[in-house]
Amino acid sequence: MPLDIQEVAGLSDYAVASRYPGVSEPVEAGEYREAVDLAEAVVYWAEHVISLRSPDPIHPANPL
């Protein structure tokens, strides 16, 4: 995965904050934009990996 794993793991903090509001500090606009950019990069990477997979179940591609 070309993305920095530690940065991606940080997205979990936002999941917890949205599930349990009031437990953490409010997210500032810059933090929000960084999280959205990172999440979009993760989705882009995942879509790319999926697109590399062969539709042939007998001879699947190994994109990793």
PQR file with spaces between the fields and no chain letter, atoms N, CA, C, O and H, PARSE charges and radii, in Angstrom:
ATOM       1  N    MET     1       0.854   -1.168    0.000 -0.4000 1.5000
ATOM       2  CA   MET     1       0.000    0.000    0.000 -0.0000 2.0000
ATOM       3  C    MET     1       0.899    1.230    0.000  0.5500 1.7000
ATOM       4  O    MET     1       1.704    1.405    0.915 -0.5500 1.4000
ATOM       5  N    PRO     2       0.776    2.069   -0.995 -0.5600 1.5000
ATOM       6  CA   PRO     2       1.667    3.217   -1.084  0.2800 2.0000
ATOM       7  C    PRO     2       1.383    4.320   -0.073  0.5500 1.7000
ATOM       8  O    PRO     2       2.234    5.176    0.168 -0.5500 1.4000
ATOM       9  N    LEU     3       0.204    4.306    0.513 -0.4000 1.5000
ATOM      10  CA   LEU     3      -0.125    5.327    1.499 -0.0000 2.0000
ATOM      11  C    LEU     3       0.574    5.035    2.816  0.5500 1.7000
ATOM      12  O    LEU     3       0.837    3.879    3.146 -0.5500 1.4000
ATOM      13  H    LEU     3      -0.488    3.611    0.317  0.4000 1.0000
ATOM      14  N    ASP     4       0.869    6.080    3.558 -0.4000 1.5000
ATOM      15  CA   ASP     4       1.482    5.906    4.866 -0.0000 2.0000
ATOM      16  C    ASP     4       0.469    5.241    5.803  0.5500 1.7000
ATOM      17  O    ASP     4      -0.576    5.816    6.109 -0.5500 1.4000
ATOM      18  H    ASP     4       0.654    7.019    3.289  0.4000 1.0000
ATOM      19  N    ILE     5       0.784    4.050    6.245 -0.4000 1.5000
ATOM      20  CA   ILE     5      -0.131    3.255    7.059 -0.0000 2.0000
ATOM      21  C    ILE     5      -0.533    3.997    8.336  0.5500 1.7000
ATOM      22  O    ILE     5      -1.691    3.932    8.748 -0.5500 1.4000
ATOM      23  H    ILE     5       1.632    3.583    5.997  0.4000 1.0000
ATOM      24  N    GLN     6       0.400    4.691    8.957 -0.4000 1.5000
ATOM      25  CA   GLN     6       0.068    5.406   10.190 -0.0000 2.0000
ATOM      26  C    GLN     6      -0.947    6.507    9.926  0.5500 1.7000
ATOM      27  O    GLN     6      -1.822    6.750   10.757 -0.5500 1.4000
ATOM      28  H    GLN     6       1.341    4.744    8.623  0.4000 1.0000
ATOM      29  N    GLU     7      -0.843    7.175    8.786 -0.4000 1.5000
ATOM      30  CA   GLU     7      -1.818    8.210    8.456 -0.0000 2.0000
ATOM      31  C    GLU     7      -3.201    7.598    8.246  0.5500 1.7000
ATOM      32  O    GLU     7      -4.202    8.141    8.715 -0.5500 1.4000
ATOM      33  H    GLU     7      -0.132    6.977    8.112  0.4000 1.0000
ATOM      34  N    VAL     8      -3.255    6.474    7.545 -0.4000 1.5000
ATOM      35  CA   VAL     8      -4.535    5.822    7.272 -0.0000 2.0000
ATOM      36  C    VAL     8      -5.163    5.342    8.567  0.5500 1.7000
ATOM      37  O    VAL     8      -6.375    5.459    8.746 -0.5500 1.4000
ATOM      38  H    VAL     8      -2.443    6.034    7.164  0.4000 1.0000
ATOM      39  N    ALA     9      -4.365    4.811    9.463 -0.4000 1.5000
ATOM      40  CA   ALA     9      -4.890    4.341   10.749 -0.0000 2.0000
ATOM      41  C    ALA     9      -5.510    5.490   11.533  0.5500 1.7000
ATOM      42  O    ALA     9      -6.424    5.275   12.329 -0.5500 1.4000
ATOM      43  H    ALA     9      -3.381    4.716    9.317  0.4000 1.0000
ATOM      44  N    GLY    10      -5.023    6.701   11.316 -0.4000 1.5000
ATOM      45  CA   GLY    10      -5.566    7.860   11.996 -0.0000 2.0000
ATOM      46  C    GLY    10      -7.008    8.154   11.629  0.5500 1.7000
ATOM      47  O    GLY    10      -7.711    8.838   12.373 -0.5500 1.4000
ATOM      48  H    GLY    10      -4.280    6.876   10.670  0.4000 1.0000
ATOM      49  N    LEU    11      -7.460    7.644   10.485 -0.4000 1.5000
ATOM      50  CA   LEU    11      -8.857    7.847   10.106 -0.0000 2.0000
ATOM      51  C    LEU    11      -9.809    7.176   11.092  0.5500 1.7000
ATOM      52  O    LEU    11     -10.962    7.589   11.219 -0.5500 1.4000
ATOM      53  H    LEU    11      -6.889    7.088    9.880  0.4000 1.0000
ATOM      54  N    SER    12      -9.336    6.149   11.786 -0.4000 1.5000
ATOM      55  CA   SER    12     -10.176    5.473   12.779 -0.0000 2.0000
ATOM      56  C    SER    12     -10.594    6.416   13.900  0.5500 1.7000
ATOM      57  O    SER    12     -11.674    6.270   14.472 -0.5500 1.4000
ATOM      58  H    SER    12      -8.400    5.814   11.683  0.4000 1.0000
ATOM      59  N    ASP    13      -9.736    7.382   14.210 -0.4000 1.5000
ATOM      60  CA   ASP    13     -10.082    8.353   15.257 -0.0000 2.0000
ATOM      61  C    ASP    13     -11.348    9.114   14.888  0.5500 1.7000
ATOM      62  O    ASP    13     -12.173    9.414   15.751 -0.5500 1.4000
ATOM      63  H    ASP    13      -8.858    7.500   13.745  0.4000 1.0000
ATOM      64  N    TYR    14     -11.500    9.424   13.607 -0.4000 1.5000
ATOM      65  CA   TYR    14     -12.694   10.150   13.167 -0.0000 2.0000
ATOM      66  C    TYR    14     -13.937    9.262   13.229  0.5500 1.7000
ATOM      67  O    TYR    14     -15.037    9.745   13.496 -0.5500 1.4000
ATOM      68  H    TYR    14     -10.831    9.180   12.906  0.4000 1.0000
ATOM      69  N    ALA    15     -13.760    7.979   12.984 -0.4000 1.5000
ATOM      70  CA   ALA    15     -14.887    7.054   13.089 -0.0000 2.0000
ATOM      71  C    ALA    15     -15.384    6.983   14.533  0.5500 1.7000
ATOM      72  O    ALA    15     -16.590    6.988   14.783 -0.5500 1.4000
ATOM      73  H    ALA    15     -12.866    7.587   12.766  0.4000 1.0000
ATOM      74  N    VAL    16     -14.458    6.918   15.467 -0.4000 1.5000
ATOM      75  CA   VAL    16     -14.822    6.864   16.880 -0.0000 2.0000
ATOM      76  C    VAL    16     -15.487    8.181   17.294  0.5500 1.7000
ATOM      77  O    VAL    16     -16.496    8.178   18.000 -0.5500 1.4000
ATOM      78  H    VAL    16     -13.479    6.914   15.264  0.4000 1.0000
ATOM      79  N    ALA    17     -14.918    9.300   16.852 -0.4000 1.5000
ATOM      80  CA   ALA    17     -15.467   10.605   17.225 -0.0000 2.0000
ATOM      81  C    ALA    17     -16.886   10.791   16.691  0.5500 1.7000
ATOM      82  O    ALA    17     -17.727   11.402   17.350 -0.5500 1.4000
ATOM      83  H    ALA    17     -14.098    9.302   16.279  0.4000 1.0000
ATOM      84  N    SER    18     -17.148   10.260   15.493 -0.4000 1.5000
ATOM      85  CA   SER    18     -18.498   10.419   14.951 -0.0000 2.0000
ATOM      86  C    SER    18     -19.488    9.465   15.625  0.5500 1.7000
ATOM      87  O    SER    18     -20.679    9.764   15.714 -0.5500 1.4000
ATOM      88  H    SER    18     -16.465    9.764   14.958  0.4000 1.0000
ATOM      89  N    ARG    19     -18.999    8.328   16.094 -0.4000 1.5000
ATOM      90  CA   ARG    19     -19.883    7.382   16.767 -0.0000 2.0000
ATOM      91  C    ARG    19     -20.197    7.827   18.191  0.5500 1.7000
ATOM      92  O    ARG    19     -21.302    7.603   18.686 -0.5500 1.4000
ATOM      93  H    ARG    19     -18.032    8.085   16.022  0.4000 1.0000
ATOM      94  N    TYR    20     -19.232    8.453   18.842 -0.4000 1.5000
ATOM      95  CA   TYR    20     -19.388    8.897   20.223 -0.0000 2.0000
ATOM      96  C    TYR    20     -19.138   10.401   20.301  0.5500 1.7000
ATOM      97  O    TYR    20     -18.092   10.822   20.795 -0.5500 1.4000
ATOM      98  H    TYR    20     -18.335    8.635   18.440  0.4000 1.0000
ATOM      99  N    PRO    21     -20.069   11.209   19.828 -0.5600 1.5000
ATOM     100  CA   PRO    21     -19.862   12.660   19.826  0.2800 2.0000
ATOM     101  C    PRO    21     -19.714   13.219   21.241  0.5500 1.7000
ATOM     102  O    PRO    21     -20.320   12.727   22.193 -0.5500 1.4000
ATOM     103  N    GLY    22     -18.900   14.247   21.344 -0.4000 1.5000
ATOM     104  CA   GLY    22     -18.682   14.890   22.633 -0.0000 2.0000
ATOM     105  C    GLY    22     -17.517   14.321   23.408  0.5500 1.7000
ATOM     106  O    GLY    22     -17.097   14.917   24.400 -0.5500 1.4000
ATOM     107  H    GLY    22     -18.408   14.646   20.571  0.4000 1.0000
ATOM     108  N    VAL    23     -16.981   13.192   22.992 -0.4000 1.5000
ATOM     109  CA   VAL    23     -15.865   12.562   23.698 -0.0000 2.0000
ATOM     110  C    VAL    23     -14.548   13.235   23.324  0.5500 1.7000
ATOM     111  O    VAL    23     -13.646   13.324   24.156 -0.5500 1.4000
ATOM     112  H    VAL    23     -17.322   12.708   22.186  0.4000 1.0000
ATOM     113  N    SER    24     -14.425   13.705   22.098 -0.4000 1.5000
ATOM     114  CA   SER    24     -13.181   14.319   21.645 -0.0000 2.0000
ATOM     115  C    SER    24     -13.418   15.766   21.235  0.5500 1.7000
ATOM     116  O    SER    24     -14.551   16.245   21.184 -0.5500 1.4000
ATOM     117  H    SER    24     -15.158   13.633   21.422  0.4000 1.0000
ATOM     118  N    GLU    25     -12.329   16.436   20.949 -0.4000 1.5000
ATOM     119  CA   GLU    25     -12.394   17.834   20.518 -0.0000 2.0000
ATOM     120  C    GLU    25     -13.036   17.926   19.136  0.5500 1.7000
ATOM     121  O    GLU    25     -12.924   16.995   18.339 -0.5500 1.4000
ATOM     122  H    GLU    25     -11.409   16.047   20.990  0.4000 1.0000
ATOM     123  N    PRO    26     -13.697   19.026   18.850 -0.5600 1.5000
ATOM     124  CA   PRO    26     -14.260   19.207   17.507  0.2800 2.0000
ATOM     125  C    PRO    26     -13.149   19.216   16.441  0.5500 1.7000
ATOM     126  O    PRO    26     -12.023   19.638   16.708 -0.5500 1.4000
ATOM     127  N    VAL    27     -13.476   18.757   15.269 -0.4000 1.5000
ATOM     128  CA   VAL    27     -12.513   18.704   14.170 -0.0000 2.0000
ATOM     129  C    VAL    27     -12.479   20.067   13.491  0.5500 1.7000
ATOM     130  O    VAL    27     -13.521   20.636   13.165 -0.5500 1.4000
ATOM     131  H    VAL    27     -14.390   18.415   15.052  0.4000 1.0000
ATOM     132  N    GLU    28     -11.276   20.583   13.282 -0.4000 1.5000
ATOM     133  CA   GLU    28     -11.117   21.865   12.605 -0.0000 2.0000
ATOM     134  C    GLU    28     -11.160   21.659   11.093  0.5500 1.7000
ATOM     135  O    GLU    28     -10.988   20.542   10.604 -0.5500 1.4000
ATOM     136  H    GLU    28     -10.430   20.122   13.547  0.4000 1.0000
ATOM     137  N    ALA    29     -11.387   22.730   10.372 -0.4000 1.5000
ATOM     138  CA   ALA    29     -11.548   22.656    8.914 -0.0000 2.0000
ATOM     139  C    ALA    29     -10.334   22.031    8.235  0.5500 1.7000
ATOM     140  O    ALA    29     -10.492   21.236    7.308 -0.5500 1.4000
ATOM     141  H    ALA    29     -11.526   23.637   10.769  0.4000 1.0000
ATOM     142  N    GLY    30      -9.135   22.374    8.676 -0.4000 1.5000
ATOM     143  CA   GLY    30      -7.923   21.811    8.067 -0.0000 2.0000
ATOM     144  C    GLY    30      -7.800   20.319    8.302  0.5500 1.7000
ATOM     145  O    GLY    30      -7.423   19.564    7.406 -0.5500 1.4000
ATOM     146  H    GLY    30      -9.008   23.020    9.428  0.4000 1.0000
ATOM     147  N    GLU    31      -8.124   19.902    9.519 -0.4000 1.5000
ATOM     148  CA   GLU    31      -8.087   18.470    9.844 -0.0000 2.0000
ATOM     149  C    GLU    31      -9.125   17.711    9.011  0.5500 1.7000
ATOM     150  O    GLU    31      -8.870   16.617    8.508 -0.5500 1.4000
ATOM     151  H    GLU    31      -8.431   20.515   10.247  0.4000 1.0000
ATOM     152  N    TYR    32     -10.285   18.321    8.885 -0.4000 1.5000
ATOM     153  CA   TYR    32     -11.356   17.717    8.086 -0.0000 2.0000
ATOM     154  C    TYR    32     -10.891   17.512    6.649  0.5500 1.7000
ATOM     155  O    TYR    32     -11.056   16.426    6.092 -0.5500 1.4000
ATOM     156  H    TYR    32     -10.492   19.210    9.294  0.4000 1.0000
ATOM     157  N    ARG    33     -10.320   18.535    6.053 -0.4000 1.5000
ATOM     158  CA   ARG    33      -9.875   18.465    4.655 -0.0000 2.0000
ATOM     159  C    ARG    33      -8.792   17.401    4.491  0.5500 1.7000
ATOM     160  O    ARG    33      -8.816   16.644    3.520 -0.5500 1.4000
ATOM     161  H    ARG    33     -10.186   19.416    6.505  0.4000 1.0000
ATOM     162  N    GLU    34      -7.839   17.332    5.430 -0.4000 1.5000
ATOM     163  CA   GLU    34      -6.778   16.324    5.370 -0.0000 2.0000
ATOM     164  C    GLU    34      -7.362   14.915    5.459  0.5500 1.7000
ATOM     165  O    GLU    34      -6.939   14.015    4.733 -0.5500 1.4000
ATOM     166  H    GLU    34      -7.820   17.947    6.218  0.4000 1.0000
ATOM     167  N    ALA    35      -8.331   14.728    6.349 -0.4000 1.5000
ATOM     168  CA   ALA    35      -8.949   13.403    6.507 -0.0000 2.0000
ATOM     169  C    ALA    35      -9.710   13.002    5.251  0.5500 1.7000
ATOM     170  O    ALA    35      -9.636   11.852    4.819 -0.5500 1.4000
ATOM     171  H    ALA    35      -8.674   15.458    6.939  0.4000 1.0000
ATOM     172  N    VAL    36     -10.438   13.941    4.665 -0.4000 1.5000
ATOM     173  CA   VAL    36     -11.181   13.641    3.432 -0.0000 2.0000
ATOM     174  C    VAL    36     -10.209   13.326    2.297  0.5500 1.7000
ATOM     175  O    VAL    36     -10.430   12.384    1.536 -0.5500 1.4000
ATOM     176  H    VAL    36     -10.498   14.876    5.015  0.4000 1.0000
ATOM     177  N    ASP    37      -9.139   14.103    2.179 -0.4000 1.5000
ATOM     178  CA   ASP    37      -8.141   13.841    1.135 -0.0000 2.0000
ATOM     179  C    ASP    37      -7.523   12.458    1.302  0.5500 1.7000
ATOM     180  O    ASP    37      -7.342   11.729    0.326 -0.5500 1.4000
ATOM     181  H    ASP    37      -8.959   14.868    2.798  0.4000 1.0000
ATOM     182  N    LEU    38      -7.205   12.107    2.526 -0.4000 1.5000
ATOM     183  CA   LEU    38      -6.607   10.794    2.794 -0.0000 2.0000
ATOM     184  C    LEU    38      -7.604    9.675    2.493  0.5500 1.7000
ATOM     185  O    LEU    38      -7.243    8.669    1.882 -0.5500 1.4000
ATOM     186  H    LEU    38      -7.352   12.699    3.318  0.4000 1.0000
ATOM     187  N    ALA    39      -8.848    9.848    2.918 -0.4000 1.5000
ATOM     188  CA   ALA    39      -9.871    8.830    2.648 -0.0000 2.0000
ATOM     189  C    ALA    39     -10.080    8.664    1.143  0.5500 1.7000
ATOM     190  O    ALA    39     -10.238    7.543    0.660 -0.5500 1.4000
ATOM     191  H    ALA    39      -9.140   10.666    3.414  0.4000 1.0000
ATOM     192  N    GLU    40     -10.083    9.763    0.409 -0.4000 1.5000
ATOM     193  CA   GLU    40     -10.227    9.677   -1.047 -0.0000 2.0000
ATOM     194  C    GLU    40      -9.038    8.940   -1.668  0.5500 1.7000
ATOM     195  O    GLU    40      -9.212    8.172   -2.614 -0.5500 1.4000
ATOM     196  H    GLU    40      -9.954   10.674    0.802  0.4000 1.0000
ATOM     197  N    ALA    41      -7.836    9.171   -1.141 -0.4000 1.5000
ATOM     198  CA   ALA    41      -6.652    8.470   -1.644 -0.0000 2.0000
ATOM     199  C    ALA    41      -6.756    6.967   -1.385  0.5500 1.7000
ATOM     200  O    ALA    41      -6.361    6.159   -2.225 -0.5500 1.4000
ATOM     201  H    ALA    41      -7.695    9.795   -0.373  0.4000 1.0000
ATOM     202  N    VAL    42      -7.287    6.601   -0.225 -0.4000 1.5000
ATOM     203  CA   VAL    42      -7.472    5.179    0.091 -0.0000 2.0000
ATOM     204  C    VAL    42      -8.464    4.548   -0.886  0.5500 1.7000
ATOM     205  O    VAL    42      -8.222    3.453   -1.394 -0.5500 1.4000
ATOM     206  H    VAL    42      -7.608    7.257    0.457  0.4000 1.0000
ATOM     207  N    VAL    43      -9.564    5.224   -1.147 -0.4000 1.5000
ATOM     208  CA   VAL    43     -10.569    4.706   -2.078 -0.0000 2.0000
ATOM     209  C    VAL    43      -9.975    4.589   -3.474  0.5500 1.7000
ATOM     210  O    VAL    43     -10.191    3.586   -4.155 -0.5500 1.4000
ATOM     211  H    VAL    43      -9.760    6.114   -0.734  0.4000 1.0000
ATOM     212  N    TYR    44      -9.233    5.594   -3.908 -0.4000 1.5000
ATOM     213  CA   TYR    44      -8.592    5.562   -5.231 -0.0000 2.0000
ATOM     214  C    TYR    44      -7.651    4.369   -5.332  0.5500 1.7000
ATOM     215  O    TYR    44      -7.662    3.648   -6.330 -0.5500 1.4000
ATOM     216  H    TYR    44      -9.058    6.408   -3.355  0.4000 1.0000
ATOM     217  N    TRP    45      -6.831    4.160   -4.293 -0.4000 1.5000
ATOM     218  CA   TRP    45      -5.895    3.036   -4.286 -0.0000 2.0000
ATOM     219  C    TRP    45      -6.656    1.703   -4.354  0.5500 1.7000
ATOM     220  O    TRP    45      -6.294    0.814   -5.124 -0.5500 1.4000
ATOM     221  H    TRP    45      -6.822    4.746   -3.483  0.4000 1.0000
ATOM     222  N    ALA    46      -7.709    1.577   -3.541 -0.4000 1.5000
ATOM     223  CA   ALA    46      -8.485    0.326   -3.517 -0.0000 2.0000
ATOM     224  C    ALA    46      -9.147    0.068   -4.869  0.5500 1.7000
ATOM     225  O    ALA    46      -9.156   -1.066   -5.347 -0.5500 1.4000
ATOM     226  H    ALA    46      -8.003    2.300   -2.915  0.4000 1.0000
ATOM     227  N    GLU    47      -9.698    1.106   -5.485 -0.4000 1.5000
ATOM     228  CA   GLU    47     -10.310    0.934   -6.804 -0.0000 2.0000
ATOM     229  C    GLU    47      -9.272    0.497   -7.829  0.5500 1.7000
ATOM     230  O    GLU    47      -9.560   -0.325   -8.698 -0.5500 1.4000
ATOM     231  H    GLU    47      -9.691    2.027   -5.097  0.4000 1.0000
ATOM     232  N    HIS    48      -8.071    1.044   -7.727 -0.4000 1.5000
ATOM     233  CA   HIS    48      -6.997    0.658   -8.648 -0.0000 2.0000
ATOM     234  C    HIS    48      -6.629   -0.813   -8.462  0.5500 1.7000
ATOM     235  O    HIS    48      -6.494   -1.549   -9.439 -0.5500 1.4000
ATOM     236  H    HIS    48      -7.837    1.712   -7.021  0.4000 1.0000
ATOM     237  N    VAL    49      -6.470   -1.238   -7.223 -0.4000 1.5000
ATOM     238  CA   VAL    49      -6.121   -2.640   -6.947 -0.0000 2.0000
ATOM     239  C    VAL    49      -7.216   -3.567   -7.462  0.5500 1.7000
ATOM     240  O    VAL    49      -6.924   -4.600   -8.065 -0.5500 1.4000
ATOM     241  H    VAL    49      -6.580   -0.640   -6.429  0.4000 1.0000
ATOM     242  N    ILE    50      -8.468   -3.204   -7.227 -0.4000 1.5000
ATOM     243  CA   ILE    50      -9.588   -4.031   -7.683 -0.0000 2.0000
ATOM     244  C    ILE    50      -9.608   -4.109   -9.203  0.5500 1.7000
ATOM     245  O    ILE    50      -9.896   -5.164   -9.768 -0.5500 1.4000
ATOM     246  H    ILE    50      -8.704   -2.365   -6.737  0.4000 1.0000
ATOM     247  N    SER    51      -9.304   -3.001   -9.864 -0.4000 1.5000
ATOM     248  CA   SER    51      -9.331   -2.987  -11.333 -0.0000 2.0000
ATOM     249  C    SER    51      -8.244   -3.868  -11.931  0.5500 1.7000
ATOM     250  O    SER    51      -8.364   -4.295  -13.079 -0.5500 1.4000
ATOM     251  H    SER    51      -9.070   -2.144   -9.405  0.4000 1.0000
ATOM     252  N    LEU    52      -7.189   -4.147  -11.178 -0.4000 1.5000
ATOM     253  CA   LEU    52      -6.107   -5.002  -11.666 -0.0000 2.0000
ATOM     254  C    LEU    52      -6.439   -6.489  -11.576  0.5500 1.7000
ATOM     255  O    LEU    52      -5.783   -7.321  -12.202 -0.5500 1.4000
ATOM     256  H    LEU    52      -7.092   -3.800  -10.245  0.4000 1.0000
ATOM     257  N    ARG    53      -7.445   -6.807  -10.805 -0.4000 1.5000
ATOM     258  CA   ARG    53      -7.818   -8.220  -10.635 -0.0000 2.0000
ATOM     259  C    ARG    53      -8.427   -8.764  -11.912  0.5500 1.7000
ATOM     260  O    ARG    53      -9.202   -8.092  -12.594 -0.5500 1.4000
ATOM     261  H    ARG    53      -7.978   -6.131  -10.296  0.4000 1.0000
ATOM     262  N    SER    54      -8.062   -9.978  -12.213 -0.4000 1.5000
ATOM     263  CA   SER    54      -8.582  -10.642  -13.405 -0.0000 2.0000
ATOM     264  C    SER    54      -9.992  -11.148  -13.141  0.5500 1.7000
ATOM     265  O    SER    54     -10.266  -11.656  -12.053 -0.5500 1.4000
ATOM     266  H    SER    54      -7.433  -10.524  -11.659  0.4000 1.0000
ATOM     267  N    PRO    55     -10.895  -11.022  -14.111 -0.5600 1.5000
ATOM     268  CA   PRO    55     -12.233  -11.565  -13.930  0.2800 2.0000
ATOM     269  C    PRO    55     -12.255  -13.099  -14.014  0.5500 1.7000
ATOM     270  O    PRO    55     -13.276  -13.716  -13.715 -0.5500 1.4000
ATOM     271  N    ASP    56     -11.151  -13.707  -14.413 -0.4000 1.5000
ATOM     272  CA   ASP    56     -11.056  -15.149  -14.561 -0.0000 2.0000
ATOM     273  C    ASP    56     -10.735  -15.772  -13.183  0.5500 1.7000
ATOM     274  O    ASP    56      -9.617  -15.603  -12.696 -0.5500 1.4000
ATOM     275  H    ASP    56     -10.321  -13.205  -14.656  0.4000 1.0000
ATOM     276  N    PRO    57     -11.674  -16.479  -12.548 -0.5600 1.5000
ATOM     277  CA   PRO    57     -11.436  -17.026  -11.213  0.2800 2.0000
ATOM     278  C    PRO    57     -10.401  -18.158  -11.188  0.5500 1.7000
ATOM     279  O    PRO    57      -9.862  -18.482  -10.130 -0.5500 1.4000
ATOM     280  N    ILE    58     -10.127  -18.754  -12.345 -0.4000 1.5000
ATOM     281  CA   ILE    58      -9.139  -19.829  -12.399 -0.0000 2.0000
ATOM     282  C    ILE    58      -7.724  -19.275  -12.452  0.5500 1.7000
ATOM     283  O    ILE    58      -6.800  -19.893  -11.922 -0.5500 1.4000
ATOM     284  H    ILE    58     -10.566  -18.491  -13.204  0.4000 1.0000
ATOM     285  N    HIS    59      -7.539  -18.124  -13.079 -0.4000 1.5000
ATOM     286  CA   HIS    59      -6.237  -17.501  -13.224 -0.0000 2.0000
ATOM     287  C    HIS    59      -6.284  -16.071  -12.693  0.5500 1.7000
ATOM     288  O    HIS    59      -6.101  -15.130  -13.465 -0.5500 1.4000
ATOM     289  H    HIS    59      -8.290  -17.622  -13.509  0.4000 1.0000
ATOM     290  N    PRO    60      -6.523  -15.886  -11.404 -0.5600 1.5000
ATOM     291  CA   PRO    60      -6.639  -14.519  -10.882  0.2800 2.0000
ATOM     292  C    PRO    60      -5.295  -13.786  -10.933  0.5500 1.7000
ATOM     293  O    PRO    60      -4.233  -14.390  -10.786 -0.5500 1.4000
ATOM     294  N    ALA    61      -5.367  -12.514  -11.138 -0.4000 1.5000
ATOM     295  CA   ALA    61      -4.177  -11.673  -11.100 -0.0000 2.0000
ATOM     296  C    ALA    61      -3.791  -11.437   -9.637  0.5500 1.7000
ATOM     297  O    ALA    61      -4.639  -11.510   -8.749 -0.5500 1.4000
ATOM     298  H    ALA    61      -6.230  -12.023  -11.257  0.4000 1.0000
ATOM     299  N    ASN    62      -2.543  -11.161   -9.399 -0.4000 1.5000
ATOM     300  CA   ASN    62      -2.074  -10.852   -8.058 -0.0000 2.0000
ATOM     301  C    ASN    62      -1.557   -9.426   -8.054  0.5500 1.7000
ATOM     302  O    ASN    62      -0.365   -9.212   -8.275 -0.5500 1.4000
ATOM     303  H    ASN    62      -1.854  -11.101  -10.121  0.4000 1.0000
ATOM     304  N    PRO    63      -2.429   -8.425   -7.805 -0.5600 1.5000
ATOM     305  CA   PRO    63      -2.003   -7.037   -7.877  0.2800 2.0000
ATOM     306  C    PRO    63      -1.115   -6.601   -6.713  0.5500 1.7000
ATOM     307  O    PRO    63      -0.476   -5.550   -6.767 -0.5500 1.4000
ATOM     308  N    LEU    64      -1.084   -7.408   -5.679 -0.4000 1.5000
ATOM     309  CA   LEU    64      -0.287   -7.022   -4.521 -0.0000 2.0000
ATOM     310  C    LEU    64       1.080   -7.560   -4.722  0.5500 1.7000
ATOM     311  O    LEU    64       1.950   -7.367   -3.874 -0.5500 1.4000
ATOM     312  H    LEU    64      -1.603   -8.261   -5.635  0.4000 1.0000
